[in-house]
Amino acid sequence: MGNEQWRMGNYQEALKYFTQAYKKVKASGNEQETATLLNNLGLVHWRLENNSAAMECYTEAAALAEKTGMKRLLGLTYTNRALILKEERNFKAAFKQNNEAIGIFKALKEPRDLAIAYNNQGQIYRFSEAFNPALKYYLLSLEECKKINYYEGMATAYQNLSTVYAIQGNKEKALWAGHKCLNLSYKVNSKVRISEGLRELSHSYDIFNVQDSALYYFKKHYDVEKEVMEANQSNLLSKYQANLGIEVKNLRIKNLRNEKEIANSRFMLIAFCVLAALLISAFFIYRYLSAIKFRKKQLELELENSLQLIQVKEEELKTYIIDLTHKNNIINKLQDPGKLPPVSNEYDVNDLLEEKIFTDDGWDKFKRRFAAIYPDFFSRIKQSDIAVTEAEIRVLVLMRLKLNGNEMANILGISPQSVRACKMRLKKKLQTNDYESVELYLKHIVS
């Protein structure tokens, strides 16, 4: 169940199932299964941007793998730790970990794992701006993938090759590698890979000033991303509908129990009245009928409140998914935002953090309140002369409020991986404008 949620991108659900499995396996004393689950937990924490927790899981998994002779798992923990160290720009330690993984996979003759380790080695070189060694390892990764027809790994290798060729100004090879990546992505029918391939081609054409093609592939990339979002929203809608159905059933059960209690009380009262005097019986019958009338009104009121609660939850759900209906065309997002009416300075940051940005109207309201607190923020973005999209401005605003990825996703009504993808796109754009990271750009705007 954890693996299924992982493949769907539901990392919070995957974390829940993996944690339950880990507790049971640890209680059983099976160290090999414990090591495997610790590695899985590390992958989920990494996707949720909790690198410290991920590193702890990988380290514990490595210790158990080495103890129990699980060479392949030990290699996986090395390459997983290398990825985290790469993100932290600790390249020396990242190379050390990944080289250990490469040595293990070579000895085990595991082409798939070796291809992944070679690709990660190329990533470490590319992030450290050593592009020629990066190309070498991407090509080695491609060779290993071809040995076992590992198409998804081949698509990843071609995408990374396209990125480096574009940086080096080799238009022909960059576009060739980009198209190879896209064709293989369609072959494996992975929406994530297709989306990445389309985005890579759009980026390459944009670098070489072929604007029509860049716009064409960017639109197709946007359509695929929209399909993924709609699928996630459909899953969420089904979940809410199921919850509402459970509440209705519980309400019916409650009403049946109330009716049963009333019926039992009626039988007991009638039996008692037969034994009592007529006057006393008449008195208690009157009291009994009054009680039934009062209980009926009470039940009707409870039922009305329950129905109102269900209606409120349905309205909350409609509000949650209306964002898909009112999304602006991606081209309009590239335009400069219009001037906003002046707002009062009575709002503070705590008020902002309670807001939700599910619609364009919600964003306009949030933006006005934010501008009242930080009046120069949006003008500084415009003065930087970098074409930052409206979605990327939203991420910058929430980063200014010092929110993490999960908190941003909660406010925007999207998944944490969508926030991560938006930050990565912004980072690539900023790197072409001499900003090494999103944080440095944000620091420039604030200062």
Buried (B, 14 or more C-beta within 10 A) or exposed (E): EBEEBBEEBBBBBBBBBBEEBBEEBBEEEBBBBBBBBBBBBBBBBBBBBBBEBBBBBBEBBBBBBBEBEBBEBBBBBBBBBBBBBBBEEBBEBBBBBBBBBBEBBEEEEBBBBBBBBBBBBBBBBBBBEBBEBBBBBBEBBBBBBBEEEBBBBBBBBBBBBBBBBBBEEBBEBBBBBBBBBBBBBEEBEBEBBBBBBBBBBBBBBBBBEBEEBBBBBBBBBBEBBBEBBEEBBEEBBEEBEEEBEEBEEEBEEBBEEBEEEBEEBEEEBEEEBEEEEEEEBEEBBEEBEEEBEEBEEEBEEBBEEBEEEBEEBEEEBEBBBBBBEEBEEBEEBEEEBEEEEEBEEEBEEEEBEEBBBBBEEBBBBBBBBBBBBBEEBBEEBEEBEBEBBBBBBBBBBBBBBEBBBBBBBBBBBBBBBBBBBBBEBBBEBBBEEEBEBBEEBBEEBEE
